[in-house]
C-alpha cells in the first residue's frame, strides 16, 4: 500500500517505496505510476484510462517524496517549476568515510544510454549540488543534500567521484556488499501548488533501516 501524503483535485503527493520503478520499463516489473492510477480508478470509480502526470523521478532503489499531477494543466505547471529549479528537493544520504563539514560539488556528467550509467566527463551536462555534513559514526557520514540540477544518478556519481561513495550503492561503490540497500532518501519536497500558487512542503522521517538508524534524527 502506497503512503499517500496529500491529495486534491490537482496533485497527488506520495512516499515512493524503495526498489519500485517510478514508471514501467522493459522489465515489466510493477511500477509506482500504474499503481497510483489503479488507486485513483478504484477510489473514484473511474472507467477507462486514468490520467496521472509524471513530472520528476527517483531511481528505482531510492525512496522518498514525490508529487504527481492529476490534470494536464497541473502537469504543465509543475514541469515548468522543475525546468526553472523551483521544485526543491532535499535528500539525505549516508556516505562511506568521514566527509568534511560542508561542500559544493560541480561536475559535468555524461550518461551512457546503453549501460544506464553516468560518468564525470567534459562532454557531459553541468551538475551541481550542495551538501551539509550532519553527523559521523563508524566511518560513515550522514549528509543533507540540496540538488541544484537533476541529472541521472547525480548524487551517487558525484559523491563516488570525490571518494565518498554512498553506502549500499551497487553501481558506484566498489566496496558494495551483496544485500546492502542504498542509503539515499528523498526526505523533503517543496513546490508551488499549480492552481493556488501556495508554497507547499512535504517532509518524511528517515527510514528505520541501517545505516540511517545509526543517526537518531527525524
Steps between C-alpha positions, in 0.01 A plus 500: 500500500641838398523769768288792374627826653258742332234500233265752341345547156831606347789317666589177676796491740628159608790317659670289235606162644856379443570252220188597306519646150346844457388417145468173312806391302607199293507277809121537537553500876237674718529878497377792708320688222273210404448414865376853569279500191335183632454668838327802338286283275375297794456795738297710256334210316640625170449316172761496225849643533600715796726801443796547731791719393859411586703820554816372674663168584688301759733208434345158547711432812419837662195579709348830607260782418355541150224717352280397207257710297134397472430734206697596190491867607652411837762286326602787276533744788693258720729408210570870454605520865736208443653678200539823698647318803205614714415145604746456786616156611695418813663161529672328790775250428754298694840505333803286575782686675528813714384783277597861570234727645345668196556499128402599148542246222508602136577250223404420142304174494463284192238224484579182307157400368611142426607425856271750679809622685629855542861620506690823561611614153573832331227442241236445769232732640574743781399342832493693826410414858568633847538287810522537875658245730256413778672229705782243480500148643695179428682655202163597349364853455137612492467774239222744411496576127339777297489430128550798272465284188330166450730275298485123467650337814647841584541465878636148470754586230626824648564364848664189358723718281636697798573178689195478728261253332155442643459208735332209322538639147541190285593701190739769619650363825782253432473372860131416470400185686223279360169564670568858609231761430611835366496774768335777297160646585294785353402649835337829404326657201393865460301645211223747418150355463415511128171686549504675840872596467540418870847380595476144631762291678478130578755333727550138604689343788819314417451127430520261794772289342877480514704717467248781554422349843853590612391861496205565732330784316159584358 
